[in-house]
């Protein structure tokens, strides 16, 4: 059995779809299935079982001999979540339980970290282990991911770890299956819907002199590339560690919005709006994943071209109202 937590979410559900496409059977979905808005992500998924998130740690212990691999993608992912009890429970303590079970029963384990651990990037975006403890996340969500990363390193150094393990710092992922994320959905998704509704795209104004409006730069990575990397590490099970998972190339929000218009064969129509105050002081103006260590670990497949990825998502999914991968 292969297990995916966060199975109803964006990346988790897309991962289930990819595993099914590749012919992997006995797929187990773990999540809080009470959120009806996310359930369409499981349509046409051939699942052996659905396990409630809170029941899963006990279930895992009881069924450990049957488990071949665990992808722990589930987390509280809202960057504007300030309830530390929620973040600590879901992103730290819960993850520790799964790590410990995988260690005890020798189950290979991949988990989702986040580029939010890098904060404003003052120490760069290099996933070299030596600099990890210096990172200063800018919000509680990033802090929760950083805490677990550091705990994982301590466990690994002490020899308390699964037979293979890897954590991946996801950068700005976009693609099908994110329709339910609301404000946290990608700018590609929001741009498409704004164009359909109003014929224009709104981008945040810049509040830094060194970045023009629309000139904020992020490492946007297509979900299909993310899935390919995760599958590669599952199949090869070598080089345990914590890695970046971005495209390795930053692009501006203006480039992104223009790419969406081009995918729709429309002339760009862009306006700039005030950034919400609740994120203004903790906003990342630049991210770019250093991807050398992923390449050195054996992943050699080229990543999607940025504009081609936008076109694939917009024309292949959003325009066809086929949001699920």
N, C-alpha and C positions, 0 to 999 in steps of 0.2 A: 504494500500500500504506500502511496505517496500522499502526504498531507499538505494542505495549504491553509494557513490561517489567514483571516481577512479575506475569505473566499468570495464574499459579496462585493468587496470593494474594487476599486479601479485596477490596480496591478494584480491583486490576488485572483480576481476572476479572469483577467486576460491570461494569467499564467496557467490556470486550469484549462482554458481553451487551447493554449499552445501545447500543453502536455497531451490533451486528448487528440489534437491534430497529429501529433507525433506517434500516436499509438500506445501511449502509456495507459494502462488500465488500473482499476481499483483506486480511484481518486477519492480522497476524503476532504470534504469542505468543512471548515471550522469558522464560525462567526456568530454574531448576534443576529439571528434571522428575524427579529421583530421589526426591523426597518424595511417596510414594504417597498420603499422607493428604490432600494438596491437589488431586490430580488430578480428583476429582469436580467441582471448580469449572469444568472445561473440557468437561464433558458437554454435548452439544447446541450447542457452539460451532462454527460453521462457519469453520474456520481454513485459511488458505492454507498456512501452515507453522508449525512449532514449532522455535525456535532455542535451543540451549543458551546459558545466560547467559555463560559464559566464551568461547564462540565468536562471540558476537554482535558485539563491536566490529569484528572483521575482516570479518564478514558484512556489516555496515552499510556499510563503506567500499566493498566490492565491488558492493553493490546500491543505493547511494545514489541514482542517477538515477530509480529506481522508487518511492522513498519519498516519500509526501505529508506525513506527520506522524509524530512520535515522542512518545509518552507514556512518560516514564521514572518508573514508579510503584514499581519494584522497589527494595528496600533491606533492610538488616538492621534490623528494627523493634523488637527487644526492648529495652525501657527498662532492663532489668537485665543487659544485655550489657556486660561489662567488658574484653573482649579487644579492645584498640585496633587490633591488626593487622587483625582481621576488619572492624571498623567503618571503618577508614581505606580498606581495599581496596574494600568494597562501596558505602559511602556517600559517599566523597570521590573517590578516584582513579578508580574506575569511572565515576562520574558525570562527571568531567572529560573522560574519553575520549569519552563520548557527546556532551557539549557541543561539544567541539572538532570532532568529525566533522560535527555538524549545522551548525556555523559554516562549515566548509570547503565543505560541499556544499549550503548554503542550505536546510536542512530545518527547518521550524518545530518547536519543542521545548517541551514542558511537563514539569515534574518535580515530585515530591513533596518538600516540606519538612515541617516539623512544628512544632506548638505547643510542643513540648519545648524549642525554642530560647528561649522566654521565661523558663525557669527558674521561680522562685517568684513571678514577676509584679511584682517590685519596680519595674520600669520600665514597668509596664502591659502591655497586649496590643494596642497600636496598631502596624499594619504600615507606618507612615510610615518611609521609608528613612533619615531623619536620625538616628533613634535605634537603628538596627539594630546598630551596632558595640558598643553598651553592654550588650547582652543577656548574661546569665550563665546558661547552661544548668546544670541540676542533675545531669546524668548524662552519661556518654560518648556515648550515642546522640544526645542533644540537641546536644552539642558537635560531633559529626560533621556534623549537619545545618546547624549554624551556620557551620562552616568552609566548607561548600560554598556557602551563601548569600552569604557575604562574598566568596568567590572569584568567584562569578557577578557580583556588583556591580562588582568590579574589572575583569572582562572586558568587561562592558557599557559601563562608562565609557571604556574604552580602544578601543571600537569593534569588539571581537572577540566577536561574538555572532550567533546565528541570525537569519534575517529576522523572525521573531516568536518570543518566548520568554516563559514565565511559570513561576514557582514558587509552590506553594500550601502554606501552613502548615496542615496538617490538624489540627483539634482532635479531640475524642473522637467518632470516627465509629462508628456502629453500623448493623447491618442484615444482610441475607442474604449468604452466602458467607464468613462468619467462623468457621464451626464448627471449623475446624482449628487455630485460634490458641491453644488451651489457656488458660493463665493470662492471656494478653494479649488474649483476646476481651473484648467489651464487657460492661458490667455488666448490660445488658438480656439478653444471651445467658445469662450465668451465673445471673441471677435466675430466668429461665424454667426452667432445668434444676433449680435448687434447689427451686423450687416443685413441679415434677413428681416429684422424688425424695423430698423431705422435708416438703413443705407449708409451707415457710418460706423466708425470704431472710435471709442473713447479710450485714451491712454492717460496714465497718471503724469501730471506735471513733475518736473524734477525739483527737489529742494536742496540740491547741491550745485555749486557754481561750476564744478568740473564735469557735470553731466547735463546735456541739453534735454529738453522735454522729449521723451521717447527714446532718449539715448542711453537709458539704463540698460545694462547688458547682463544677460543670464546665459547659463549653459542649459539650453533646452534640448532634451533627449527624447527621441521617439520611443514609445512603449515597446515597439517590436524589437528595438535594439536591446532594451532592458531584458526582455524575455530571452533573447538569444544568449546574453551573457549568463543569466541565471541557469539556463539549461546546460550551457557549456560546463559550468562549475559543478553542476549536479552529476553530469555524465563522466567527468574526469576525476573529480574528488581529489585534487592535488592542491598544494600551496594554500593551506588554511591561512586566513588573515582577514583584515578589514580593508575594503577597497572602495575607491570612488566608483560611481556609476553615472557618468554623464557622457556627453558626446565628445568632450575635450575641446570644444570650441564655443566661445561666447558669441551671442548675437543680440542686437538691440531689439527692443519691443517694436520699434518702427519697422525694422526688417520683417519681424513676425507678422505684424498687421498687414504690411504690403503684400507679403506672401499669401495671406488668406484672400485678399482681394484678387490677386493674380490667379489663384486656384479657382475663383468664381468668375474669371474673365471680366472683372470690373475695374474701373479706375479707382485708385485709393481716395478715400474721403475720411480724414482723421482729425479729431479734435482732442484737446488736452484738458483734463479735469483735475480738480484738487484731489490729492491722496487722502483717504480716510485718516482721521487723527489717531485712531487706535493702532495703526501700523506705521505711522509716519516716522516715529523715532527709532523704530527697529527694522527698518526696511533695508534689504540687501540691494545695493546698486550694481554690484558686479559679482558674478560667480563664474568660474571656469575650472572644471575638473581636470586635474593632472591624471592622465590615464596610462602612464607608463607601467605601473605595477600590474594592471590588468593585462596589458600586452605581454609583459615578462612572464606572467603566470600562464601564458599559452593561448590567450584569446586573440586570434588574428583576423577575424572577419571584419571587413570595412563597415563603418556605421553609415546610416542613411544620410544622404545630402539633406541639409536643412530645408530648403525649398521643396525638394521632392517629397520629404516626409510630410510637410504641411499639405501638399497637394494630395498625397495618398490618403491622409486622414479626412480632409475636407471632401474630396471628390468620391473617395471610396466608401466613406461611412456617413459623414454628416449630411451630405447632399442626398444620399439615398435613404436617410432616416434609419440607417442601420447602425445603431450606436454600440452594438455588442460584438466583441471579437471572440 
